[in-house]
């Protein structure tokens, strides 16, 4: 995780060097950006190596107070509102986490993770503390339905800030959650809590992927895909639940962390590529991307490779993570999570195919770029995308439970089927769920296809509109506050029921 953060931040720094170069006319935003970037780096490193729950709290707050200003660097009213929304909801999560920490300190007189791992037992105070701390961390991670702040924060933030927010910042609270459950209190959750966390993750995959397919702006599409990919990370919890009744640090945990690393590199690369496209075109409307592949080939290539890596196609790190989780799902008899894992890959393919269909379509007239493409920016995004795509080529068999050379079987029938299933399924979902005109809408093939799929597509579009309205309702303050309370109560009730 330390290496991942260092690689992503260095790539983002190269990308941001053009946008945030200090000048006499504009010195405040560049100065703030570089200070905040270093603060985020330091906070994440502290989270990964800290050995005390209060130290982790301090690092988490530093991460929040460094990330929030990144959203509003341009000083516009819209981005200031988004930053305040992010700050207030993150502080609610902080209050819950700190309350749970105080309970644990009152019960055991220490917050040292190693000491707590030997002292925490099944008692009401510990169960309530676990529920409070978990909900607070879920709010900071933006897991569905506690994702009030993330889409508006991404919508107006600079591309470099969005890459950091999506690729790294949400990983900080997620990693603390892993340390809480796997290191501090692995015997507390019981069977119901991991299932509940994975159910929230599955809801994120389905609902946020549908909303992503309905976005008109490319940056918002990637923001909602981040929410869906966050849900992927939580599928590891029920799969890590062993026969001993404890969360075990084995195959499922390895798959979850590998997925987090792959997501950090790929999603940062995609946001950086979108930033280059926006800088060249002056907009990021998906329906206005025709011909952009010819005008900005490296940017589109970086976006495509990042998307392919997220889809879980070999030899990406996500493909190894998916394989580990699928094996664990089948070995534990939890086949329903295997279905969710496969569905997540298909949904990811859907919005990648949707964007590439528009980007690769020929333009009606030559594109005039409002600013020339920056080779260094494109190469930084491309390097991160290639990093995510080539993670499967590393010798993971020495560290993870994989057969020797299993990650290098790129040209057999199994690899071909793993490519065709998400690609074909994703193309179908993109046609059925995206409300925007397809680049081939005027062709005879499209018209014949719509004669067959037209009624079904209208039904799917109606369903997508219903999901989008539901998501809008969940991202209002009353609904988000109620969701925060409900998730806390559900977690507490599940632990009390399992340990009664």
WOHUNOR-V41327 format. One record per residue. N is the residue number from 1. RES is the residue in one small letter. SS is DSSP state (helix for helix, strand for strand, loop for the rest). PHI is phi in radians with two decimals (* if undefined). D_FIRST is the distance of its C-alpha to the first C-alpha in whole Angstrom. Layout:
N:RES:SS:PHI:D_FIRST  N:RES:SS:PHI:D_FIRST
This chain:
1:x:loop:*:0  2:x:helix:-1.06:4  3:x:helix:-1.16:5  4:x:helix:-1.07:5  5:x:helix:-1.08:6  6:x:helix:-1.09:9  7:x:helix:-1.15:10  8:x:helix:-1.14:11  9:x:helix:-1.16:12  10:x:helix:-1.12:14  11:x:helix:-1.14:15  12:x:helix:-1.14:16  13:x:helix:-1.11:18  14:x:helix:-1.10:20  15:x:helix:-1.11:21  16:x:helix:-1.47:22  17:x:loop:-1.05:24  18:x:loop:-1.31:27  19:x:loop:-1.24:27  20:x:loop:-2.08:26  21:x:loop:-1.45:28  22:x:loop:-1.08:31  23:x:loop:-2.34:34  24:x:loop:-1.14:37  25:x:loop:-1.41:38  26:x:loop:-2.53:34  27:x:loop:-1.96:32  28:x:helix:-1.20:31  29:x:helix:-1.12:28  30:x:helix:-1.08:27  31:x:helix:-1.05:27  32:x:helix:-1.11:25  33:x:helix:-1.06:23  34:x:helix:-1.22:21  35:x:helix:-1.12:21  36:x:helix:-1.16:20  37:x:helix:-1.09:17  38:x:helix:-1.18:16  39:x:helix:-1.12:17  40:x:helix:-1.10:14  41:x:helix:-1.05:11  42:x:helix:-1.12:13  43:x:helix:-1.13:13  44:x:helix:-1.14:9  45:x:helix:-1.08:9  46:x:helix:-1.14:11  47:x:helix:-1.08:10  48:x:helix:-1.31:7  49:x:helix:-2.01:10  50:x:loop:-1.13:13  51:x:loop:-2.04:16  52:x:strand:-2.41:18  53:x:helix:-1.12:19  54:x:helix:-1.30:20  55:x:helix:-1.05:18  56:x:helix:-1.13:15  57:x:helix:-1.12:18  58:x:helix:-1.08:19  59:x:helix:-1.12:15  60:x:helix:-1.15:16  61:x:helix:-1.20:19  62:x:helix:-1.06:18  63:x:helix:-1.07:16  64:x:helix:-1.14:19  65:x:helix:-1.28:21  66:x:helix:-1.56:19  67:x:helix:-1.37:19  68:x:helix:-1.03:22  69:x:helix:-1.12:24  70:x:helix:-1.06:22  71:x:helix:-1.16:24  72:x:loop:-2.02:27  73:x:loop:-1.10:27  74:x:loop:-1.39:30  75:x:loop:1.33:32  76:x:loop:-1.26:34  77:x:helix:-1.05:35  78:x:helix:-1.11:33  79:x:helix:-1.26:30  80:x:helix:-1.13:31  81:x:helix:-1.09:32  82:x:helix:-1.10:28  83:x:helix:-1.15:27  84:x:helix:-1.15:29  85:x:helix:-1.07:28  86:x:helix:-1.05:24  87:x:helix:-1.08:25  88:x:helix:-1.15:28  89:x:helix:-1.23:26  90:x:helix:-1.12:23  91:x:helix:-1.19:25  92:x:helix:-1.05:27  93:x:helix:-1.09:23  94:x:helix:-1.13:23  95:x:helix:-1.07:26  96:x:helix:-1.12:26  97:x:helix:-1.10:22  98:x:helix:-1.17:24  99:x:helix:-1.10:27  100:x:helix:-1.12:26  101:x:helix:-1.09:24  102:x:helix:-1.10:28  103:x:helix:-1.07:29  104:x:helix:-1.11:27  105:x:helix:-1.17:28  106:x:helix:-1.12:32  107:x:helix:-1.38:31  108:x:helix:-2.14:30  109:x:loop:1.23:30  110:x:loop:-2.70:26  111:x:loop:-2.13:23  112:x:strand:-1.17:21  113:x:helix:-1.10:19  114:x:helix:-1.14:20  115:x:helix:-1.18:24  116:x:helix:-1.11:23  117:x:helix:-1.07:22  118:x:helix:-1.68:26  119:x:helix:-1.87:28  120:x:loop:-1.17:27  121:x:loop:-2.34:29  122:x:loop:-1.32:31  123:x:loop:-2.60:33  124:x:helix:-0.95:34  125:x:helix:-1.07:32  126:x:helix:-1.18:29  127:x:helix:-1.15:29  128:x:helix:-1.15:30  129:x:helix:-1.06:27  130:x:helix:-1.10:24  131:x:helix:-1.13:26  132:x:helix:-1.12:26  133:x:helix:-1.14:22  134:x:helix:-1.13:21  135:x:helix:-1.11:23  136:x:helix:-1.05:22  137:x:helix:-1.25:18  138:x:helix:-1.12:19  139:x:helix:-1.13:21  140:x:helix:-1.27:19  141:x:helix:-1.43:16  142:x:loop:1.18:20  143:x:loop:-1.32:20  144:x:loop:-0.93:24  145:x:loop:-1.69:26  146:x:loop:-1.74:25  147:x:loop:-1.97:24  148:x:loop:-0.91:27  149:x:loop:-1.61:25  150:x:helix:-1.22:22  151:x:helix:-1.02:25  152:x:helix:-1.16:27  153:x:helix:-1.14:24  154:x:helix:-1.29:23  155:x:helix:-1.07:27  156:x:helix:-1.89:28  157:x:loop:-1.30:25  158:x:loop:-1.03:24  159:x:helix:-1.04:22  160:x:helix:-1.12:20  161:x:helix:-1.16:19  162:x:helix:-1.08:19  163:x:helix:-1.09:16  164:x:helix:-1.23:14  165:x:helix:-1.06:16  166:x:helix:-1.34:15  167:x:helix:-1.35:12  168:x:helix:-2.14:10  169:x:helix:-1.08:12  170:x:helix:-1.19:13  171:x:helix:-1.28:9  172:x:helix:-1.09:10  173:x:helix:-1.18:13  174:x:helix:-1.11:12  175:x:helix:-1.17:9  176:x:helix:-1.10:12  177:x:helix:-1.06:15  178:x:helix:-1.09:13  179:x:helix:-1.16:13  180:x:helix:-1.11:17  181:x:helix:-1.43:18  182:x:helix:-1.52:16  183:x:helix:-1.84:17  184:x:helix:-1.46:19  185:x:loop:-2.43:22  186:x:loop:-1.18:21  187:x:loop:-1.63:25  188:x:loop:-1.44:26  189:x:loop:-1.15:25  190:x:helix:1.30:28  191:x:helix:-1.38:28  192:x:helix:-1.29:29  193:x:helix:-1.12:26  194:x:helix:-1.03:23  195:x:helix:-1.14:26  196:x:helix:-1.14:26  197:x:helix:-1.08:22  198:x:helix:-1.20:22  199:x:helix:-1.13:26  200:x:helix:-1.10:24  201:x:helix:-1.11:22  202:x:helix:-1.13:24  203:x:helix:-1.06:26  204:x:helix:-1.10:24  205:x:helix:-1.06:24  206:x:helix:-1.32:27  207:x:helix:-1.15:29  208:x:helix:-1.27:26  209:x:helix:-1.18:26  210:x:helix:-1.10:30  211:x:helix:-1.13:30  212:x:helix:-1.04:28  213:x:helix:-1.18:30  214:x:loop:-1.76:33  215:x:loop:-1.40:31  216:x:loop:-1.51:34  217:x:strand:-1.69:31  218:x:helix:-1.11:28  219:x:helix:-1.14:26  220:x:helix:-1.21:27  221:x:helix:-1.04:26  222:x:helix:-1.19:23  223:x:helix:-1.10:22  224:x:helix:-1.21:24  225:x:helix:-1.17:22  226:x:helix:-1.07:18  227:x:helix:-1.04:20  228:x:helix:-1.15:21  229:x:helix:-1.21:18  230:x:helix:-1.04:16  231:x:helix:-1.02:19  232:x:helix:-0.99:18  233:x:helix:-1.12:15  234:x:loop:-1.51:17  235:x:loop:-1.25:19  236:x:helix:-1.28:17  237:x:helix:-1.11:19  238:x:helix:-1.17:23  239:x:helix:-1.33:21  240:x:loop:-1.55:20  241:x:strand:-1.43:23  242:x:loop:-1.56:25  243:x:loop:-1.15:29  244:x:loop:-1.32:28  245:x:loop:1.46:28  246:x:loop:-2.16:24  247:x:strand:-1.35:21  248:x:loop:-1.83:20  249:x:loop:-1.45:16  250:x:loop:-2.30:17  251:x:helix:-1.09:17  252:x:helix:-1.16:17  253:x:helix:-1.11:13  254:x:helix:-1.07:12  255:x:helix:-1.12:14  256:x:helix:-1.13:12  257:x:helix:-1.22:8  258:x:helix:-1.13:9  259:x:helix:-1.14:11  260:x:helix:-1.11:9  261:x:helix:-1.15:7  262:x:helix:-1.12:11  263:x:helix:-1.14:12  264:x:helix:-1.04:10  265:x:helix:-1.28:11  266:x:helix:-1.20:15  267:x:helix:-1.23:15  268:x:helix:-1.08:15  269:x:helix:-1.09:17  270:x:helix:-1.17:20  271:x:helix:-1.14:20  272:x:helix:-1.15:20  273:x:helix:-1.10:23  274:x:helix:-1.11:25  275:x:helix:-1.08:25  276:x:helix:-1.16:27  277:x:helix:-1.12:29  278:x:helix:-1.10:30  279:x:helix:-1.12:31  280:x:helix:-1.40:33  281:x:helix:-1.59:35  282:x:loop:1.51:35  283:x:loop:-2.76:34  284:x:loop:-2.31:31  285:x:strand:-1.20:34  286:x:helix:-1.09:33  287:x:helix:-1.26:37  288:x:helix:-1.80:37  289:x:loop:-1.62:35  290:x:loop:-1.00:38  291:x:loop:1.48:38  292:x:helix:-1.22:34  293:x:helix:-1.12:33  294:x:helix:-1.37:36  295:x:helix:-1.37:35  296:x:loop:-2.27:32  297:x:helix:-1.12:31  298:x:helix:-1.19:27  299:x:helix:-1.13:26  300:x:helix:-1.17:27  301:x:helix:-1.12:26  302:x:helix:-1.09:22  303:x:helix:-1.08:23  304:x:helix:-1.12:24  305:x:helix:-1.16:22  306:x:helix:-1.11:19  307:x:helix:-1.13:21  308:x:helix:-1.09:22  309:x:helix:-1.10:18  310:x:helix:-1.17:18  311:x:helix:-1.13:21  312:x:loop:1.50:20  313:x:loop:-1.56:22  314:x:loop:-1.15:22  315:x:loop:-1.77:20  316:x:loop:-1.22:17  317:x:helix:-1.15:14  318:x:helix:-1.12:15  319:x:helix:-1.17:18  320:x:helix:-1.16:17  321:x:helix:-1.06:15  322:x:helix:-1.10:19  323:x:helix:-1.14:20  324:x:helix:-1.08:19  325:x:helix:-1.22:19  326:x:helix:-1.14:23  327:x:helix:-1.06:24  328:x:helix:-1.20:23  329:x:helix:-1.10:25  330:x:helix:-1.30:28  331:x:helix:-1.22:28  332:x:loop:-1.67:28  333:x:loop:1.33:30  334:x:loop:-1.68:28  335:x:helix:-1.12:29  336:x:helix:-1.14:29  337:x:helix:-1.30:26  338:x:helix:-1.12:26  339:x:helix:-1.11:28  340:x:helix:-1.12:26  341:x:helix:-1.06:23  342:x:helix:-1.17:26  343:x:helix:-1.10:27  344:x:helix:-1.07:24  345:x:helix:-1.12:23  346:x:helix:-1.19:27  347:x:helix:-1.10:27  348:x:helix:-1.07:24  349:x:helix:-1.08:26  350:x:helix:-1.08:29  351:x:helix:-1.37:27  352:x:helix:-1.20:26  353:x:helix:-1.10:30  354:x:helix:-1.04:31  355:x:helix:-1.16:30  356:x:helix:-1.17:31  357:x:helix:-1.08:34  358:x:helix:-1.31:35  359:x:helix:-1.20:33  360:x:helix:-1.52:35  361:x:loop:-1.20:38  362:x:loop:-1.18:41  363:x:loop:-1.39:42  364:x:loop:-1.19:45  365:x:loop:-2.58:46  366:x:loop:-0.97:44  367:x:loop:-1.45:41  368:x:loop:-1.79:41  369:x:loop:-1.27:38  370:x:loop:-1.38:38  371:x:loop:-2.60:36  372:x:loop:-1.18:35  373:x:loop:-1.20:31  374:x:loop:-1.65:29  375:x:helix:-1.11:28  376:x:helix:-1.13:25  377:x:helix:-1.13:24  378:x:helix:-1.13:24  379:x:helix:-1.19:23  380:x:helix:-1.13:19  381:x:helix:-1.15:19  382:x:helix:-1.14:20  383:x:helix:-1.11:18  384:x:helix:-1.15:15  385:x:helix:-1.09:17  386:x:helix:-1.15:18  387:x:helix:-1.07:14  388:x:helix:-1.14:14  389:x:helix:-1.25:17  390:x:loop:-1.77:17  391:x:helix:-1.04:14  392:x:helix:-1.22:16  393:x:helix:-1.49:18  394:x:loop:-1.31:16  395:x:loop:-1.34:17  396:x:helix:-1.20:15  397:x:helix:-1.10:18  398:x:helix:-1.34:18  399:x:loop:-2.14:15  400:x:loop:-2.04:16  401:x:loop:-1.30:19  402:x:loop:-2.05:20  403:x:loop:-1.14:24  404:x:loop:-1.05:24  405:x:loop:1.30:24  406:x:helix:-1.11:23  407:x:helix:-1.36:21  408:x:helix:-1.74:24  409:x:loop:-1.47:26  410:x:loop:-1.66:27  411:x:loop:-2.18:30  412:x:loop:-1.61:32  413:x:helix:-1.14:33  414:x:helix:-1.13:30  415:x:helix:-1.13:28  416:x:helix:-1.12:31  417:x:helix:-1.17:31  418:x:helix:-1.21:28  419:x:helix:-1.47:28  420:x:helix:-1.23:31  421:x:helix:-1.05:31  422:x:helix:-1.19:28  423:x:helix:-1.16:30  424:x:helix:-1.23:33  425:x:helix:-1.13:32  426:x:helix:-1.14:30  427:x:helix:-1.08:33  428:x:helix:-1.12:36  429:x:helix:-1.12:34  430:x:helix:-1.10:33  431:x:helix:-1.20:37  432:x:helix:-1.41:38  433:x:helix:-1.87:36  434:x:loop:-1.47:35  435:x:loop:-1.44:39  436:x:loop:-1.53:39  437:x:loop:-1.02:41  438:x:loop:-1.37:40  439:x:loop:-1.02:40  440:x:loop:-1.75:43  441:x:loop:-1.07:45  442:x:loop:-1.60:48  443:x:loop:-1.42:48  444:x:helix:-1.16:50  445:x:helix:-1.09:47  446:x:helix:-1.13:46  447:x:helix:-1.12:49  448:x:helix:-1.16:50  449:x:helix:-1.14:46  450:x:helix:-1.24:47  451:x:helix:-1.10:50  452:x:helix:-1.51:48  453:x:helix:-1.67:45  454:x:helix:-0.91:47  455:x:helix:-1.07:47  456:x:helix:-1.17:44  457:x:helix:-1.12:42  458:x:helix:-1.10:44  459:x:helix:-1.13:43  460:x:helix:-1.14:40  461:x:helix:-1.14:40  462:x:helix:-1.10:41  463:x:helix:-1.11:39  464:x:helix:-1.08:36  465:x:helix:-1.10:38  466:x:helix:-1.12:38  467:x:helix:-1.10:34  468:x:helix:-1.12:34  469:x:helix:-1.14:37  470:x:helix:-1.10:35  471:x:helix:-1.13:32  472:x:helix:-1.05:33  473:x:helix:-1.15:35  474:x:helix:-1.17:32  475:x:loop:-1.63:30  476:x:loop:-1.60:33  477:x:helix:-0.99:33  478:x:helix:-1.06:36  479:x:helix:-1.16:34  480:x:helix:-1.15:30  481:x:helix:-1.16:32  482:x:helix:-1.11:34  483:x:helix:-1.07:30  484:x:helix:-1.07:29  485:x:helix:-1.19:31  486:x:helix:-1.11:32  487:x:helix:-1.10:28  488:x:helix:-1.05:28  489:x:helix:-1.14:32  490:x:helix:-1.13:31  491:x:helix:-1.12:28  492:x:helix:-1.12:30  493:x:helix:-1.10:33  494:x:helix:-1.14:31  495:x:helix:-1.27:30  496:x:helix:-1.12:33  497:x:helix:-1.16:35  498:x:helix:-1.25:33  499:x:loop:-1.91:33  500:x:loop:-1.38:37
